[in-house]
């Protein structure tokens, strides 16, 4: 019996205080900026114009806060899914790639060439992150067969999951999907035969920034 398809509206959280310097904010609990809260409001406006049946977030505060305006606007209680948390970037948490490259240029070069084969020191294996994130989305889809679900999560985790769902080699995620913009949405239809990409990185408002 087919219990799919479910349309998952994947959104990256709003801008954080580390975005201006492009610092890695994996497992770190980094606050939204005023701009990030504005983006959360724009995501809520989008959700009112394109209603969803449910909202899920990671357990990280920046994702929870980004989803709150949409939850209020639609009268929905969000679900929480720990496996949607961002990847742990190990030694590069709170740092920029340039800072790491100045310390270890060969490792940084290898990471840029293939971030899955050569993750940062002490970082979560990207293949493990892709597997847990994909499993989380499949669980959510099973909870909401045939519905539209807004899922607020994180840049690298979502890019890895999109590659996994769309049969794109994980090692190419930084090249194929350079960045998901803050509070922009990507729609995926998830069914028995896998995932289908309906839209990618669509701003909720004309002035949504990356």
TIRO-2110 file (N, C-alpha, C; in Angstrom, 1 decimal):
// TIRO-2110
0.8, -1.2, 0.0, N, 1, A
0.0, 0.0, 0.0, CA, 1, A
0.9, 1.2, 0.0, C, 1, A
0.6, 2.2, -0.9, N, 2, A
1.3, 3.4, -1.0, CA, 2, A
0.9, 4.4, 0.1, C, 2, A
1.8, 4.9, 1.0, N, 3, A
1.5, 5.8, 2.0, CA, 3, A
2.0, 7.2, 1.7, C, 3, A
2.7, 7.3, 0.6, N, 4, A
3.3, 8.6, 0.1, CA, 4, A
2.5, 9.0, -1.2, C, 4, A
2.7, 10.1, -1.8, N, 5, A
3.9, 11.0, -1.6, CA, 5, A
3.5, 12.1, -0.6, C, 5, A
4.5, 12.5, 0.1, N, 6, A
4.4, 13.7, 1.0, CA, 6, A
5.3, 14.8, 0.4, C, 6, A
4.9, 16.0, 0.5, N, 7, A
5.7, 17.1, 0.0, CA, 7, A
6.4, 17.8, 1.2, C, 7, A
7.7, 17.7, 1.2, N, 8, A
8.5, 18.3, 2.3, CA, 8, A
9.0, 19.7, 1.8, C, 8, A
8.7, 20.7, 2.6, N, 9, A
9.2, 22.0, 2.3, CA, 9, A
10.4, 22.3, 3.2, C, 9, A
11.6, 22.2, 2.7, N, 10, A
12.8, 22.3, 3.5, CA, 10, A
13.3, 23.7, 3.5, C, 10, A
13.5, 24.2, 4.7, N, 11, A
13.9, 25.6, 4.9, CA, 11, A
15.1, 25.6, 5.8, C, 11, A
16.1, 26.4, 5.4, N, 12, A
17.3, 26.6, 6.3, CA, 12, A
16.8, 27.7, 7.3, C, 12, A
17.4, 27.6, 8.5, N, 13, A
17.1, 28.6, 9.6, CA, 13, A
17.5, 30.0, 9.1, C, 13, A
17.1, 31.0, 9.9, N, 14, A
17.4, 32.4, 9.6, CA, 14, A
18.9, 32.7, 9.9, C, 14, A
19.3, 33.9, 9.5, N, 15, A
20.7, 34.3, 9.6, CA, 15, A
21.1, 34.4, 11.1, C, 15, A
22.3, 33.9, 11.4, N, 16, A
22.8, 34.0, 12.8, CA, 16, A
24.0, 35.0, 12.9, C, 16, A
24.4, 35.2, 14.1, N, 17, A
25.4, 36.2, 14.4, CA, 17, A
26.8, 35.8, 13.8, C, 17, A
27.0, 34.5, 13.4, N, 18, A
28.2, 34.1, 12.8, CA, 18, A
28.2, 34.2, 11.3, C, 18, A
27.1, 34.5, 10.6, N, 19, A
27.0, 34.5, 9.2, CA, 19, A
27.9, 35.6, 8.5, C, 19, A
28.0, 36.7, 9.2, N, 20, A
28.7, 37.8, 8.6, CA, 20, A
30.2, 37.4, 8.2, C, 20, A
30.7, 36.6, 9.1, N, 21, A
32.1, 36.1, 8.9, CA, 21, A
32.2, 34.7, 8.3, C, 21, A
31.0, 34.1, 8.0, N, 22, A
30.9, 32.8, 7.4, CA, 22, A
31.6, 31.7, 8.3, C, 22, A
31.3, 31.8, 9.6, N, 23, A
31.8, 30.8, 10.5, CA, 23, A
31.0, 29.6, 10.6, C, 23, A
31.6, 28.4, 10.8, N, 24, A
30.9, 27.2, 10.9, CA, 24, A
30.1, 27.1, 12.2, C, 24, A
28.8, 26.9, 12.2, N, 25, A
28.0, 26.9, 13.4, CA, 25, A
27.2, 25.5, 13.4, C, 25, A
28.0, 24.5, 13.5, N, 26, A
27.3, 23.1, 13.5, CA, 26, A
26.5, 22.8, 14.7, C, 26, A
27.2, 22.3, 15.7, N, 27, A
26.4, 21.9, 17.0, CA, 27, A
26.4, 23.1, 18.0, C, 27, A
27.1, 24.2, 17.6, N, 28, A
27.1, 25.4, 18.5, CA, 28, A
25.7, 26.0, 18.5, C, 28, A
25.3, 26.5, 19.7, N, 29, A
24.0, 27.2, 19.8, CA, 29, A
24.2, 28.6, 19.5, C, 29, A
24.0, 29.0, 18.3, N, 30, A
24.3, 30.4, 17.9, CA, 30, A
22.9, 31.2, 17.6, C, 30, A
22.8, 32.4, 18.2, N, 31, A
21.6, 33.1, 18.1, CA, 31, A
21.3, 33.7, 16.7, C, 31, A
20.0, 33.9, 16.4, N, 32, A
19.6, 34.6, 15.2, CA, 32, A
20.0, 36.1, 15.4, C, 32, A
20.2, 36.8, 14.3, N, 33, A
20.4, 38.2, 14.3, CA, 33, A
19.0, 38.8, 14.1, C, 33, A
18.9, 40.2, 14.2, N, 34, A
17.6, 40.8, 13.8, CA, 34, A
17.2, 40.5, 12.4, C, 34, A
18.2, 40.4, 11.5, N, 35, A
17.8, 40.0, 10.2, CA, 35, A
17.3, 38.6, 10.1, C, 35, A
17.9, 37.7, 10.9, N, 36, A
17.4, 36.3, 10.9, CA, 36, A
15.9, 36.2, 11.4, C, 36, A
15.6, 37.1, 12.4, N, 37, A
14.2, 37.1, 12.9, CA, 37, A
13.3, 37.7, 11.9, C, 37, A
13.8, 38.6, 11.1, N, 38, A
13.0, 39.2, 10.0, CA, 38, A
12.7, 38.1, 9.0, C, 38, A
13.7, 37.3, 8.7, N, 39, A
13.6, 36.2, 7.7, CA, 39, A
12.6, 35.2, 8.2, C, 39, A
12.6, 34.9, 9.5, N, 40, A
11.6, 34.0, 10.1, CA, 40, A
10.2, 34.5, 9.9, C, 40, A
10.0, 35.8, 10.0, N, 41, A
8.7, 36.4, 9.7, CA, 41, A
8.3, 36.3, 8.3, C, 41, A
9.3, 36.4, 7.4, N, 42, A
9.0, 36.2, 6.0, CA, 42, A
8.7, 34.8, 5.6, C, 42, A
9.3, 33.9, 6.3, N, 43, A
9.0, 32.4, 6.1, CA, 43, A
7.5, 32.2, 6.6, C, 43, A
7.1, 32.8, 7.7, N, 44, A
5.8, 32.7, 8.1, CA, 44, A
4.8, 33.3, 7.1, C, 44, A
5.1, 34.4, 6.6, N, 45, A
4.2, 35.0, 5.5, CA, 45, A
4.1, 34.0, 4.3, C, 45, A
5.2, 33.4, 4.0, N, 46, A
5.2, 32.5, 2.8, CA, 46, A
4.3, 31.3, 3.2, C, 46, A
4.4, 30.8, 4.4, N, 47, A
3.6, 29.6, 4.9, CA, 47, A
2.1, 29.9, 4.9, C, 47, A
1.8, 31.2, 5.2, N, 48, A
0.4, 31.6, 5.1, CA, 48, A
-0.1, 31.6, 3.6, C, 48, A
0.7, 32.0, 2.7, N, 49, A
0.3, 32.0, 1.3, CA, 49, A
0.4, 30.6, 0.7, C, 49, A
1.2, 29.7, 1.2, N, 50, A
1.4, 28.4, 0.7, CA, 50, A
1.2, 27.4, 1.9, C, 50, A
0.0, 27.2, 2.4, N, 51, A
-0.2, 26.5, 3.7, CA, 51, A
0.4, 25.2, 3.7, C, 51, A
0.8, 24.8, 4.9, N, 52, A
1.4, 23.5, 5.2, CA, 52, A
0.5, 22.8, 6.3, C, 52, A
0.5, 21.5, 6.4, N, 53, A
-0.3, 20.8, 7.3, CA, 53, A
0.5, 20.6, 8.6, C, 53, A
1.8, 20.6, 8.6, N, 54, A
2.6, 20.4, 9.8, CA, 54, A
3.9, 21.1, 9.7, C, 54, A
4.5, 21.3, 10.9, N, 55, A
5.9, 21.9, 10.9, CA, 55, A
6.7, 21.1, 11.8, C, 55, A
7.9, 20.8, 11.3, N, 56, A
9.0, 20.1, 12.1, CA, 56, A
10.2, 21.0, 12.1, C, 56, A
11.0, 20.9, 13.2, N, 57, A
12.3, 21.5, 13.2, CA, 57, A
13.4, 20.6, 13.8, C, 57, A
14.6, 21.0, 13.7, N, 58, A
15.6, 20.3, 14.4, CA, 58, A
15.5, 20.8, 15.9, C, 58, A
16.3, 20.2, 16.8, N, 59, A
16.3, 20.6, 18.2, CA, 59, A
17.2, 21.7, 18.5, C, 59, A
17.8, 22.4, 17.5, N, 60, A
18.7, 23.5, 17.7, CA, 60, A
17.9, 24.8, 17.8, C, 60, A
18.3, 25.7, 18.7, N, 61, A
17.4, 26.9, 18.9, CA, 61, A
17.3, 27.7, 17.7, C, 61, A
18.3, 27.9, 16.9, N, 62, A
18.1, 28.8, 15.7, CA, 62, A
17.1, 28.2, 14.7, C, 62, A
16.9, 26.9, 14.6, N, 63, A
15.8, 26.4, 13.8, CA, 63, A
14.5, 26.5, 14.5, C, 63, A
14.4, 26.3, 15.8, N, 64, A
13.2, 26.4, 16.5, CA, 64, A
12.7, 27.8, 16.4, C, 64, A
13.5, 28.8, 16.6, N, 65, A
13.1, 30.2, 16.6, CA, 65, A
12.7, 30.6, 15.2, C, 65, A
13.3, 30.1, 14.2, N, 66, A
12.9, 30.4, 12.8, CA, 66, A
11.5, 30.0, 12.5, C, 66, A
11.2, 28.8, 13.1, N, 67, A
9.8, 28.2, 12.8, CA, 67, A
8.7, 28.8, 13.6, C, 67, A
9.0, 29.5, 14.7, N, 68, A
8.0, 30.0, 15.6, CA, 68, A
7.0, 30.9, 15.0, C, 68, A
7.3, 31.9, 14.2, N, 69, A
6.3, 32.8, 13.5, CA, 69, A
5.4, 32.0, 12.6, C, 69, A
5.9, 31.0, 11.9, N, 70, A
5.0, 30.2, 11.0, CA, 70, A
4.1, 29.4, 11.9, C, 70, A
4.6, 28.8, 13.0, N, 71, A
3.7, 28.0, 13.9, CA, 71, A
2.6, 28.9, 14.4, C, 71, A
2.9, 30.1, 14.8, N, 72, A
1.8, 31.0, 15.4, CA, 72, A
0.8, 31.4, 14.3, C, 72, A
1.3, 31.7, 13.1, N, 73, A
0.5, 32.1, 12.0, CA, 73, A
-0.5, 31.0, 11.6, C, 73, A
-0.1, 29.8, 11.6, N, 74, A
-0.9, 28.7, 11.2, CA, 74, A
-1.6, 27.9, 12.3, C, 74, A
-1.3, 28.3, 13.5, N, 75, A
-1.8, 27.6, 14.7, CA, 75, A
-1.4, 26.1, 14.8, C, 75, A
-0.1, 25.9, 14.5, N, 76, A
0.4, 24.5, 14.5, CA, 76, A
1.4, 24.4, 15.7, C, 76, A
1.4, 23.2, 16.3, N, 77, A
2.5, 22.9, 17.3, CA, 77, A
3.6, 22.1, 16.6, C, 77, A
4.8, 22.6, 16.6, N, 78, A
5.9, 22.0, 15.8, CA, 78, A
6.3, 20.7, 16.4, C, 78, A
6.7, 19.8, 15.6, N, 79, A
7.4, 18.6, 16.0, CA, 79, A
8.9, 18.8, 16.1, C, 79, A
9.6, 18.1, 16.9, N, 80, A
11.1, 18.3, 17.1, CA, 80, A
11.7, 16.9, 16.7, C, 80, A
12.8, 17.1, 15.9, N, 81, A
13.5, 15.9, 15.4, CA, 81, A
15.0, 16.1, 15.6, C, 81, A
15.6, 15.4, 16.6, N, 82, A
17.0, 15.6, 16.9, CA, 82, A
17.9, 15.2, 15.7, C, 82, A
17.5, 14.3, 14.9, N, 83, A
18.4, 13.9, 13.8, CA, 83, A
18.4, 14.9, 12.6, C, 83, A
17.7, 16.0, 12.8, N, 84, A
17.8, 17.1, 11.8, CA, 84, A
18.7, 18.1, 12.2, C, 84, A
19.5, 17.9, 13.3, N, 85, A
20.5, 18.9, 13.8, CA, 85, A
21.6, 19.0, 12.7, C, 85, A
22.3, 20.2, 12.8, N, 86, A
23.4, 20.4, 11.9, CA, 86, A
24.5, 19.4, 12.1, C, 86, A
25.4, 19.2, 11.2, N, 87, A
26.6, 18.4, 11.3, CA, 87, A
27.5, 19.0, 12.4, C, 87, A
28.2, 18.2, 13.1, N, 88, A
29.3, 18.6, 14.0, CA, 88, A
30.5, 18.8, 13.1, C, 88, A
31.1, 20.1, 13.1, N, 89, A
32.2, 20.4, 12.3, CA, 89, A
33.5, 20.2, 13.0, C, 89, A
33.5, 19.6, 14.2, N, 90, A
34.7, 19.3, 14.9, CA, 90, A
35.6, 20.5, 15.1, C, 90, A
36.9, 20.4, 14.7, N, 91, A
37.9, 21.4, 15.0, CA, 91, A
37.6, 22.8, 14.4, C, 91, A
36.6, 22.8, 13.4, N, 92, A
36.3, 24.1, 12.7, CA, 92, A
35.1, 24.8, 13.3, C, 92, A
34.4, 24.2, 14.3, N, 93, A
33.3, 24.9, 14.9, CA, 93, A
33.7, 26.3, 15.3, C, 93, A
32.9, 27.3, 14.9, N, 94, A
33.2, 28.6, 15.3, CA, 94, A
34.3, 29.3, 14.5, C, 94, A
34.8, 28.6, 13.5, N, 95, A
35.9, 29.2, 12.7, CA, 95, A
35.5, 29.3, 11.3, C, 95, A
36.3, 30.0, 10.5, N, 96, A
36.1, 30.1, 9.1, CA, 96, A
37.0, 29.1, 8.4, C, 96, A
36.7, 28.8, 7.1, N, 97, A
37.5, 27.9, 6.3, CA, 97, A
38.9, 28.5, 6.1, C, 97, A
38.9, 29.8, 5.9, N, 98, A
40.2, 30.5, 5.7, CA, 98, A
41.1, 30.4, 6.9, C, 98, A
40.5, 30.5, 8.1, N, 99, A
41.3, 30.3, 9.3, CA, 99, A
41.9, 28.9, 9.4, C, 99, A
41.1, 27.9, 9.1, N, 100, A
41.5, 26.5, 9.1, CA, 100, A
42.6, 26.3, 8.1, C, 100, A
42.4, 26.9, 6.9, N, 101, A
43.4, 26.7, 5.8, CA, 101, A
44.7, 27.3, 6.2, C, 101, A
44.7, 28.4, 6.9, N, 102, A
46.0, 29.0, 7.3, CA, 102, A
46.8, 28.1, 8.3, C, 102, A
46.0, 27.3, 9.0, N, 103, A
46.7, 26.4, 10.0, CA, 103, A
47.1, 25.1, 9.4, C, 103, A
46.2, 24.6, 8.4, N, 104, A
46.5, 23.3, 7.8, CA, 104, A
46.0, 23.3, 6.4, C, 104, A
46.8, 24.0, 5.5, N, 105, A
46.4, 24.2, 4.1, CA, 105, A
46.2, 22.9, 3.3, C, 105, A
47.0, 21.8, 3.6, N, 106, A
46.8, 20.6, 2.9, CA, 106, A
45.4, 19.9, 3.2, C, 106, A
45.1, 19.9, 4.5, N, 107, A
43.8, 19.3, 4.9, CA, 107, A
42.7, 20.1, 4.3, C, 107, A
42.8, 21.5, 4.4, N, 108, A
41.7, 22.3, 3.8, CA, 108, A
41.6, 22.1, 2.3, C, 108, A
42.7, 21.9, 1.6, N, 109, A
42.6, 21.6, 0.2, CA, 109, A
41.9, 20.3, -0.1, C, 109, A
42.2, 19.3, 0.7, N, 110, A
41.6, 18.0, 0.6, CA, 110, A
40.1, 18.1, 0.9, C, 110, A
39.7, 18.9, 1.9, N, 111, A
38.3, 19.0, 2.3, CA, 111, A
37.5, 19.7, 1.1, C, 111, A
38.1, 20.7, 0.5, N, 112, A
37.4, 21.4, -0.6, CA, 112, A
37.2, 20.5, -1.8, C, 112, A
38.2, 19.6, -2.0, N, 113, A
38.2, 18.7, -3.2, CA, 113, A
37.1, 17.6, -2.9, C, 113, A
37.0, 17.1, -1.7, N, 114, A
36.0, 16.1, -1.4, CA, 114, A
35.7, 16.1, 0.1, C, 114, A
34.7, 16.9, 0.5, N, 115, A
34.4, 17.0, 1.9, CA, 115, A
33.9, 15.8, 2.6, C, 115, A
33.5, 14.8, 1.9, N, 116, A
33.0, 13.5, 2.5, CA, 116, A
34.2, 12.6, 2.8, C, 116, A
35.1, 12.5, 1.9, N, 117, A
36.3, 11.6, 2.1, CA, 117, A
37.3, 12.3, 3.1, C, 117, A
37.3, 13.6, 3.1, N, 118, A
38.2, 14.4, 4.0, CA, 118, A
37.5, 15.4, 4.8, C, 118, A
36.6, 15.0, 5.8, N, 119, A
36.0, 15.9, 6.6, CA, 119, A
37.0, 16.6, 7.6, C, 119, A
36.5, 17.7, 8.2, N, 120, A
37.4, 18.4, 9.2, CA, 120, A
37.8, 17.4, 10.3, C, 120, A
38.9, 17.7, 11.0, N, 121, A
39.3, 16.9, 12.1, CA, 121, A
38.3, 16.9, 13.2, C, 121, A
37.9, 15.7, 13.7, N, 122, A
37.0, 15.6, 14.7, CA, 122, A
35.5, 15.8, 14.3, C, 122, A
35.3, 16.0, 13.1, N, 123, A
33.9, 16.3, 12.6, CA, 123, A
33.1, 15.0, 12.4, C, 123, A
31.8, 15.1, 12.4, N, 124, A
30.9, 14.0, 12.1, CA, 124, A
31.1, 13.5, 10.7, C, 124, A
31.1, 12.3, 10.5, N, 125, A
31.2, 11.7, 9.1, CA, 125, A
30.0, 12.2, 8.3, C, 125, A
30.2, 12.9, 7.2, N, 126, A
29.1, 13.4, 6.4, CA, 126, A
28.1, 12.3, 6.0, C, 126, A
28.6, 11.1, 5.8, N, 127, A
27.8, 10.0, 5.4, CA, 127, A
26.8, 9.6, 6.5, C, 127, A
27.3, 9.7, 7.7, N, 128, A
26.4, 9.4, 8.9, CA, 128, A
25.4, 10.5, 9.0, C, 128, A
25.8, 11.8, 8.8, N, 129, A
24.8, 12.9, 8.9, CA, 129, A
23.8, 12.7, 7.8, C, 129, A
24.2, 12.4, 6.6, N, 130, A
23.2, 12.2, 5.5, CA, 130, A
22.2, 11.1, 5.8, C, 130, A
22.7, 10.0, 6.4, N, 131, A
21.8, 8.9, 6.7, CA, 131, A
20.8, 9.2, 7.8, C, 131, A
21.3, 9.9, 8.8, N, 132, A
20.4, 10.2, 9.9, CA, 132, A
19.3, 11.3, 9.5, C, 132, A
19.8, 12.3, 8.7, N, 133, A
18.9, 13.3, 8.2, CA, 133, A
17.8, 12.7, 7.2, C, 133, A
18.3, 11.9, 6.3, N, 134, A
17.3, 11.2, 5.4, CA, 134, A
16.4, 10.4, 6.1, C, 134, A
16.8, 9.6, 7.1, N, 135, A
15.9, 8.7, 7.9, CA, 135, A
14.9, 9.6, 8.6, C, 135, A
15.3, 10.8, 9.2, N, 136, A
14.4, 11.6, 9.9, CA, 136, A
13.3, 12.2, 8.9, C, 136, A
13.7, 12.5, 7.7, N, 137, A
12.7, 13.0, 6.8, CA, 137, A
11.7, 11.9, 6.3, C, 137, A
12.2, 10.7, 6.2, N, 138, A
11.3, 9.6, 5.9, CA, 138, A
10.4, 9.3, 7.0, C, 138, A
10.8, 9.4, 8.3, N, 139, A
9.9, 9.3, 9.4, CA, 139, A
8.8, 10.3, 9.4, C, 139, A
9.2, 11.6, 9.1, N, 140, A
8.2, 12.7, 9.1, CA, 140, A
7.2, 12.4, 7.9, C, 140, A
7.7, 12.0, 6.8, N, 141, A
6.8, 11.7, 5.7, CA, 141, A
5.8, 10.6, 6.0, C, 141, A
6.3, 9.6, 6.7, N, 142, A
5.4, 8.5, 7.2, CA, 142, A
4.3, 9.0, 8.1, C, 142, A
4.7, 10.0, 8.9, N, 143, A
3.7, 10.6, 9.9, CA, 143, A
2.6, 11.4, 9.2, C, 143, A
3.0, 11.9, 8.0, N, 144, A
2.1, 12.9, 7.3, CA, 144, A
1.9, 12.5, 5.8, C, 144, A
1.4, 11.3, 5.6, N, 145, A
1.2, 10.8, 4.2, CA, 145, A
0.3, 11.8, 3.4, C, 145, A
0.8, 12.1, 2.2, N, 146, A
0.0, 13.0, 1.3, CA, 146, A
-0.2, 14.4, 1.7, C, 146, A
0.6, 14.9, 2.7, N, 147, A
0.4, 16.2, 3.2, CA, 147, A
1.6, 17.1, 2.8, C, 147, A
1.6, 18.4, 3.2, N, 148, A
2.7, 19.3, 3.0, CA, 148, A
3.2, 19.6, 4.4, C, 148, A
4.5, 19.5, 4.5, N, 149, A
5.2, 19.6, 5.8, CA, 149, A
6.4, 20.6, 5.7, C, 149, A
6.4, 21.6, 6.5, N, 150, A
7.5, 22.5, 6.5, CA, 150, A
8.6, 22.0, 7.5, C, 150, A
9.8, 21.8, 7.1, N, 151, A
10.9, 21.3, 7.9, CA, 151, A
12.0, 22.4, 8.0, C, 151, A
12.2, 22.9, 9.1, N, 152, A
13.3, 23.9, 9.3, CA, 152, A
14.5, 23.2, 9.9, C, 152, A
15.6, 23.3, 9.2, N, 153, A
16.8, 22.6, 9.6, CA, 153, A
18.1, 23.5, 9.2, C, 153, A
19.1, 22.9, 8.6, N, 154, A
20.4, 23.5, 8.5, CA, 154, A
21.1, 23.3, 7.2, C, 154, A
22.0, 24.2, 6.9, N, 155, A
22.5, 24.3, 5.5, CA, 155, A
23.2, 23.0, 5.1, C, 155, A
24.3, 22.6, 5.8, N, 156, A
25.0, 21.4, 5.3, CA, 156, A
24.2, 20.1, 5.5, C, 156, A
23.5, 20.0, 6.5, N, 157, A
22.6, 18.8, 6.7, CA, 157, A
21.6, 18.6, 5.6, C, 157, A
20.9, 19.7, 5.2, N, 158, A
19.9, 19.7, 4.2, CA, 158, A
20.6, 19.4, 2.8, C, 158, A
21.8, 20.0, 2.6, N, 159, A
22.4, 19.7, 1.3, CA, 159, A
22.8, 18.2, 1.2, C, 159, A
23.3, 17.7, 2.2, N, 160, A
23.6, 16.2, 2.2, CA, 160, A
22.4, 15.4, 2.0, C, 160, A
21.3, 15.7, 2.7, N, 161, A
20.1, 15.0, 2.5, CA, 161, A
19.5, 15.1, 1.1, C, 161, A
19.6, 16.3, 0.5, N, 162, A
19.1, 16.4, -0.8, CA, 162, A
19.9, 15.6, -1.8, C, 162, A
21.2, 15.5, -1.6, N, 163, A
22.0, 14.6, -2.5, CA, 163, A
21.6, 13.2, -2.3, C, 163, A
21.4, 12.8, -1.0, N, 164, A
21.0, 11.4, -0.8, CA, 164, A
19.7, 11.0, -1.4, C, 164, A
18.7, 11.9, -1.3, N, 165, A
17.4, 11.7, -1.8, CA, 165, A
17.4, 11.7, -3.4, C, 165, A
18.3, 12.5, -4.0, N, 166, A
18.2, 12.7, -5.4, CA, 166, A
19.3, 11.9, -6.1, C, 166, A
20.0, 11.0, -5.4, N, 167, A
21.0, 10.1, -6.0, CA, 167, A
22.2, 10.9, -6.5, C, 167, A
22.6, 12.0, -5.9, N, 168, A
23.8, 12.8, -6.2, CA, 168, A
24.9, 12.3, -5.3, C, 168, A
26.1, 12.1, -5.8, N, 169, A
27.2, 11.7, -5.0, CA, 169, A
27.4, 12.7, -3.8, C, 169, A
27.5, 12.2, -2.6, N, 170, A
27.6, 13.0, -1.4, CA, 170, A
28.9, 13.9, -1.5, C, 170, A
29.9, 13.4, -2.1, N, 171, A
31.2, 14.2, -2.1, CA, 171, A
31.1, 15.4, -3.0, C, 171, A
30.0, 15.5, -3.8, N, 172, A
29.8, 16.7, -4.7, CA, 172, A
28.9, 17.7, -4.1, C, 172, A
28.4, 17.5, -2.8, N, 173, A
27.4, 18.4, -2.3, CA, 173, A
27.8, 19.9, -2.3, C, 173, A
29.0, 20.2, -2.0, N, 174, A
29.4, 21.6, -1.9, CA, 174, A
29.5, 22.2, -3.3, C, 174, A
29.8, 21.4, -4.3, N, 175, A
29.8, 21.9, -5.7, CA, 175, A
28.4, 22.0, -6.3, C, 175, A
27.6, 21.0, -6.1, N, 176, A
26.3, 21.0, -6.8, CA, 176, A
25.3, 21.9, -6.0, C, 176, A
25.4, 22.0, -4.7, N, 177, A
24.6, 22.8, -3.9, CA, 177, A
25.4, 23.7, -3.1, C, 177, A
26.0, 24.8, -3.7, N, 178, A
26.9, 25.6, -2.9, CA, 178, A
26.4, 26.2, -1.6, C, 178, A
25.1, 26.6, -1.6, N, 179, A
24.6, 27.1, -0.4, CA, 179, A
23.0, 27.1, -0.5, C, 179, A
22.4, 26.8, 0.6, N, 180, A
21.0, 27.1, 0.8, CA, 180, A
20.8, 28.4, 1.5, C, 180, A
20.1, 29.3, 0.9, N, 181, A
20.0, 30.7, 1.6, CA, 181, A
19.1, 30.6, 2.8, C, 181, A
19.4, 31.5, 3.7, N, 182, A
18.6, 31.5, 5.0, CA, 182, A
17.2, 31.8, 4.7, C, 182, A
16.3, 30.9, 5.3, N, 183, A
14.9, 31.0, 5.2, CA, 183, A
14.3, 30.9, 3.8, C, 183, A
15.2, 30.4, 2.9, N, 184, A
14.7, 30.1, 1.5, CA, 184, A
14.1, 28.6, 1.6, C, 184, A
13.2, 28.3, 0.7, N, 185, A
12.6, 27.0, 0.7, CA, 185, A
12.9, 26.1, -0.5, C, 185, A
13.0, 24.8, -0.3, N, 186, A
13.2, 23.8, -1.3, CA, 186, A
12.2, 22.8, -1.1, C, 186, A
11.4, 22.4, -2.2, N, 187, A
10.4, 21.4, -2.0, CA, 187, A
10.8, 20.1, -2.6, C, 187, A
10.5, 19.1, -1.9, N, 188, A
10.9, 17.7, -2.3, CA, 188, A
9.6, 16.9, -2.1, C, 188, A
9.3, 16.1, -3.1, N, 189, A
8.2, 15.1, -3.0, CA, 189, A
8.8, 13.7, -2.7, C, 189, A
8.4, 13.2, -1.5, N, 190, A
9.0, 11.9, -1.1, CA, 190, A
8.0, 10.8, -1.1, C, 190, A
8.3, 9.8, -1.9, N, 191, A
7.4, 8.7, -2.1, CA, 191, A
8.0, 7.4, -2.0, C, 191, A
7.3, 6.3, -2.3, N, 192, A
7.8, 5.0, -2.3, CA, 192, A
9.0, 4.8, -3.1, C, 192, A
9.1, 5.5, -4.3, N, 193, A
10.2, 5.3, -5.2, CA, 193, A
11.3, 6.3, -5.0, C, 193, A
11.3, 7.0, -3.9, N, 194, A
12.4, 8.0, -3.7, CA, 194, A
11.9, 9.4, -3.7, C, 194, A
12.9, 10.3, -3.9, N, 195, A
12.6, 11.7, -3.8, CA, 195, A
12.6, 12.4, -5.2, C, 195, A
11.8, 13.4, -5.3, N, 196, A
11.7, 14.2, -6.5, CA, 196, A
11.8, 15.7, -6.1, C, 196, A
12.7, 16.4, -6.8, N, 197, A
12.9, 17.9, -6.4, CA, 197, A
11.9, 18.7, -7.2, C, 197, A
11.1, 19.5, -6.5, N, 198, A
10.1, 20.3, -7.1, CA, 198, A
10.6, 21.8, -7.2, C, 198, A
11.3, 22.2, -6.2, N, 199, A
11.9, 23.6, -6.3, CA, 199, A
13.1, 23.6, -5.4, C, 199, A
14.0, 24.6, -5.7, N, 200, A
15.3, 24.7, -4.9, CA, 200, A
15.6, 26.1, -4.6, C, 200, A
15.9, 26.3, -3.3, N, 201, A
16.5, 27.6, -2.8, CA, 201, A
15.6, 28.8, -3.2, C, 201, A
14.3, 28.7, -3.1, N, 202, A
13.4, 29.8, -3.5, CA, 202, A
13.2, 30.8, -2.3, C, 202, A
13.6, 32.1, -2.5, N, 203, A
13.4, 33.1, -1.4, CA, 203, A
11.9, 33.2, -1.0, C, 203, A
11.7, 33.4, 0.2, N, 204, A
10.3, 33.7, 0.7, CA, 204, A
9.9, 35.1, 0.5, C, 204, A
10.9, 36.0, 0.3, N, 205, A
10.6, 37.4, 0.0, CA, 205, A
11.7, 37.9, -0.9, C, 205, A
11.5, 39.0, -1.7, N, 206, A
12.5, 39.4, -2.6, CA, 206, A
13.9, 39.8, -1.9, C, 206, A
13.8, 40.2, -0.7, N, 207, A
15.0, 40.7, 0.0, CA, 207, A
15.6, 39.6, 1.0, C, 207, A
15.2, 38.4, 0.8, N, 208, A
15.9, 37.3, 1.7, CA, 208, A
17.3, 37.2, 1.2, C, 208, A
18.3, 37.3, 2.2, N, 209, A
19.7, 37.3, 1.8, CA, 209, A
20.3, 36.0, 2.2, C, 209, A
21.5, 35.7, 1.7, N, 210, A
22.1, 34.4, 2.0, CA, 210, A
22.9, 34.4, 3.3, C, 210, A
END
